Amino acid sequence: MESLHAYADIVGHEVIDQLRQLAAPLKNRKVVHVNSTRMGGGVAEILNKLIPLMNELGIETHWEVISGNTDFYQCTKSFHNGLQGNTVNIPSNLLRNFEETNRENATLLRPALQDADLVFIHDPQPAPLLEHISDRKGKWIWRCHIDVSHPYRPVWKYLRPFLAGYDASIWSLPDFAQTLPHPQYIIPPSIDPLSDKNIALPEEEISGIYAEFDIDPDRPLVTQISRYDRFKDPVGVVAAYQLSKRFIPGLQLVLAGGGASDDPEGEAVLDEVYAAANGDPDIKILLLPADAHRKINALQRVSDIVLQKSTREGFGLTVTEALWKGRPVIGGNTGGIRLQVINHHTGFLVSTPEGAALRIRYLLNHRDILEHMGKTAQEFVRDHFLLTRHLREYLTLMVILSKNNSDRIMLS
């Protein structure tokens, strides 16, 4: 695991010094993060990196994961879809199971949660834990990673009572925040530039991807890296590729992703993608394990353009990863993608397969613009979306809460 000093060459020594100053008042505090999966999805990736750095700074930080049965994950997937605007009908037996599962997990996690100075609860899955730890010592923060800008109201109405008692909440964008009776903070996610998914790779490892996945290095390649999730619109990506290929002979498409243990819909979406691809040999549909980080890294580096044609997106770490590797991104005009994809500078925002196809053709026919966008993209991520910025903002929030929302923070 990388230590803080390893980031100095990327972000500068003064940034690391600032992190140490911010962490000093928090030394030996007990912090617990809780989510619903250790592997798969951006939340788990962030926690895998953030927690060791917090411990290195002298903050006693632990990561707990709640568990549930199939009905639990079906219910929470419906929450996810509903919070992102879909009309969903959740049977009462699934809601009862959701509440009972949290009650059972609260019993198991009580020793860790009861004595913690700060508890971060990530997304809806473990949200009800708060009401079962009535004798808690510290402050509790609900961290929402989802685009909740236009939720299906019955879902939000059901979940809101579980969230109202938190001491604070964190959102990725201001547009996502919903009214709650506590302070709310905006902290966008980030990537770790030293992780296997983002670190510079040897040239032979990058070029080895061509043979492994039967990709022709002499023909243009567009790629989308995402879970097989309808909100990621992989079928729309296939449609954009099919429209583009009429004008870009030899174009290749890679769709690479996997599933998360808390997402039961992935297999059905994957079947839809196979049907849309219709056996085209230039469409590579890859099902990668959750730890295939270096392969994903290499796939992004051999791609000319990376797509993230989401219809709803909390943030879109795959966008950040691609931009960091100097690749322009064509992304859905939604959620956190708008923070990262700046039209004509780091890529293009689109709303339809036709729009994506138009931008693919434009970039592949203007290589000088493609390369300039890639360079701009990498510097944009360096300035705004690396792990050290994320950690700084978490530390700042923790100091604020530990000082009982004082309007002044004094650093030693």
N, C-alpha and C positions, 0 to 999 in steps of 0.2 A: 504494500500500500504506500502511495506517495506521501511524503511529508511536506509541510508548508514551504520549506526552503526550496523545494524543487520547482515551485511555481514562480519564483523570483525572476528567472530569466525570461518568462513570458509576460508577466504583469508589472515587474519592477519591485525592488526591495522595499520601497516606501509603502506599497500596498500590504506587504506581509507585516511590516512594523505596525501599521494601522490596525490590522486584525488582532495582533497581540495586545495592543492597548485597549481595544474594545473588550477583549475577553478577560482582562485582568479583574474587573469587578465581579465576574461570574465564576471565578476559580472555585472548584469543588462543589459547585451547584449540581444537583441531580436533574437530568433532563431525559425524558422518554418520548420517542416518536412511535406512533402506532399507525399501521396501515393494514391492507388485506392480502399482500403478496410480497415475497422476497425477490421474485424474478418475473420479468415481463412488464413492460410499460415504463414510462418516464419517472414515475414517483419512486419506484424501487431503485432505478439507476441513480437518481439524485441522492437518496438516502445512503446507498452503498458508499458514496464518496464523502458526503457531508458529515456523517457521524464520526468516522475516524479523525477528521480534521478538528471537530469539536473536542474530541478526547485529547488530541495532541495539544490543544490550547488550555487544557486543565479543567475542562467541563466534563463531568461524569455523565456520559450520554449513552443511552441504550436504545435498541430498536426491538419493538415487539410486533408480532403479526397475529391478527385474529384469524380464526379458522371457522368454516361453516360447511354445510352440506350443499347439495345441488340446488335445493330450493332457495337457500340463502343467496347464492350467487346469481340465480335467475332473478330474484327480487332486486338485488343491487344493480344488476345490469339494466333492469327496467328503470330504476332510479336514474342511472346515468343517461339513458335515452330520454327520459322525461325531463330531466334538468336541462338537457340540450335542445328541448323544444318539441320532441315527439309526443304525440298523444298515446298514452299507454294505459292499459287497464291492469292493475295489479290485484290479484285475488286476495281476499282477507287472510286466507291461510298462509300465503307467502309473507304477508306483513307480520303476522303472529310469529312465524318462524324467524324472521329478521330480528324482532325484538327479543325473542327467547335466546337466540344465538348470541346476541350482545350481552344478555344477562349472564349466560354461561361463561363467556369470555371475560367478563368483568370479575367473576369469581376467581378465575385462574390468574388474572393479571393484577388483582388487587394489591399485593405487596409492593409491586413496582410503581403502580399508579398513585397509590395513597401517599407515599412518602416523597414523590418527585416535587421538585421546586417548579418545574415547567413541563407541561405535557402538550405535545403537538399531535393532534388527531387529524389524519389525512383522509379527506373525502367522505362520502356518506356512509360507507360500510361500517366503520366503528363509531359513528357519531353518537349513538345512544349510550356509550360507555359512561359518559359524564354523570348521568342520572343515577348510576349504580355505585358511584364512589362519592357518597355524600360527605364523608369525613376526610376529604382530600386536603392536603397541606398547601399545594401550590396553585399556580395560575394555569388555566387550560386554554389552548388556542386551537381553533378549528381552521385547518388549512385546506382550501378548496382549489383543486387543480382543473376544474371543469368549467366550460363555458356555460354560465348560468344567466346569460344576458336576457334570454326570453324563455324561461322555464314553462313547462306545462304546469299550470297553477295547482291542480290537485296534488301533484307530487311535492311541489315546494311547500304547500300548506301542511302536508303530512310531516315533512322533515323539519320544518322551522322550529317547532317546540323543542326538538332535541338539541337545536343549535343556540337557542336564545340564551341559555344559561352560561355559555362560554364567556371567558374574560376578554377575548379578542378573536378576530378572524383575519385570515390572510387570503388575498385573491391575486390572480395573475395580472388582471387588467381592471381598470376602474369600471368599465362597462359590464363586467361580470358580477359586480357586487350587488347583493340584495339587502334590503333594509333589515338590520338586526340591532338589538338594544345594547350594543357594546362597541368599542373602538374597532375600526376596520383598517387594514394596512394593505398596500399594494407591493408585492414582491414577485417579479417575473421569475420563472425558472432559469436554469443555466445548464451548461455542459462542462465536463471536466476535460481540459485539453490534454491531460496526461493519461487518460484512460485508454484501454485497448481500442475503444471505438473511435478515438480522436487523435491518438498520437501518430507522429510521422512513422511510416512503415518502410522497410527496405524495398527497393525496387523489384527484387525478385519475388517478394511476397505479393506485391500489387499485381505484377504481370501474371503470376500463377493463377489468378482468378479467371483469366480468359479460358485456360484449358479446363479448369475445374467445372465451370458452368457453361462450357461450349459457347463462349462469346467471341465474336470475330473482332480482333483489335483494330482492323482496318475499316470498320464501318461505324457510323455514329450510334451512340447508345444513350438512351434516357432511362432513368431508374426511379422507382418509388420504393422507399423502405418504410413499411408500416405493418401493424397488425392487420389481419383481414377483418375489417370492421366497416360496416356500411357508412359510418361517418367519415371514413378515410377515402371513400369513393373509388375503390380499385377498379370497379367496372367502368367508371367514367374515365379512368386513366387508359384502360384498354381502348375505349372509344376514341380518345384523343390521339393515341398512337395510330390507330387504323386510319383516321383522317389525315394525319401527318405523312404516313407512309406513301400516300398517293403522290406526294410532291418531293419526298426525301427517299430516294431509292436505297434499299439496304438498311433502313432504320431498324434498330433493335430495341426491345423493351425488356427490362428486368423488373418484376414485382417480387420483392423479397420481404418476408415477414414471418411471423409466428403467432402464437397466441399467448395470452396471460391466463394464469390459473383462475382468475376471477372473471373471465369472459367466456360465457357458454355459447356465444353465437358464431364464433370464428369458423367452424366447419361449414356451416350453411353459406356463409359469405364466400368461402374458398370455392365451393361448388359453383356459385354464380360466376366467379372469375374464370374458372375453367370453361364454363359454357360460353362466356363472352369471347374468350381467346380462340375457341373453335379450332384447336389443333395447330395454330400458326407456329411454325418452328422458330420464328424470330421473337416469340414471346416466351421468356423464361420465367416460370412461376415457381418460386423457391419457398420452401417451408423450412426455415432455419431455427435451430434451438436457441433458447434465450441467452446462451453464453457465446454466441457466434459473433462476438464483437469485432474481432479483427477482420473477419470476412465482410461484415457490413462496412467497416472502414475502407477496405480495399475496393468494394463495389462502388462506393461513392467516389473514390478517387479515379476509377477508370471510366466513370460516366461523364458525358459531355454536359448534360443537364440533369438536375434532380427535380422530381415533382413531389408535391404534397398537396394533392387536389382534394383536400378535405372540404366537406360541406359544413361541418362544425369542428372546432378545435380549441381545446383549452389553451395550449401554447404551441406545441409542435416542435419537440426537441430534435426530430429528424431534420427539420429545416435548419436549425442552428448548427447541427453537425455538418450538413452539406455546405453551408455558407463558410464554416470554419476551414473547410478543405478547398476553398476557392472555387466553388461551383455555384453558378447562378441557379436560383430556385424559381420554378413556376408553381405558385401555391394558390390554394383556395382563398378567396377574399373573405376571410372569416377569422374571428378570434385572435389568438396570439400570433398567427401568421402575419397579420397586418403590422405587428411591431417589428417584424424581421425582414419581410420582403418589401422593399421600397421600389416602386415602379421605376424602371429604367436605371436603377442604381445597383440593387443587389438581386434583381430578378423581376418577375411580373406577377401581379395578382389577377386571377381569373375566376369566373363563375360558372363556366360551361366547358364541356369537352371541346367545342369549337374554338373557344377562346384559348384554351391550352394548346390546341393544335396550331393555331396561328402564331403563338409565341414560340413554340418549338421550331417551326419553320423559320421564323425571323432570326433566332439566335444561331441556328445551324447554318444559315446563309450569311451571317455576319460574324465571323469568328473573332474579329478584332474587338467587337463590342462584347461578345461572350467572355473573352479573356479579361477585359477591363472590369466587367461586372464581378467576375470571380475575385479579383484582387480587392475591389471595394468591399465585397461581402466579408472577406476574412478580417479586415481591419474593423468593420462594423461589429462583428462578434467579439473581437478582442476588447473593444471599448465598452460593450454593454452586456454580454451574455455568458461570461465565464464564471466558473464556480466561486472564485474569490469574491466577486461582487455579490453573489448570492449569499455567501457566508457572512460577509460584512453586514448585509441588511438583516439577516437573522440575528446576528449578535446585537445589532442596534435595537431591534425590537425586544430582545430578551433583557437588555439593560433597562429599557423603558418600563417594561412590566415589573421587573424586580425593584424598580424605584417607585412603584405605585403610580405610574403615569406622570411622574414629575416632568415639568416642561423644560428641564435643563439636565444634560448629561455631562458630568465632569470626568474627564479622562486623566489618570495619573500620569 
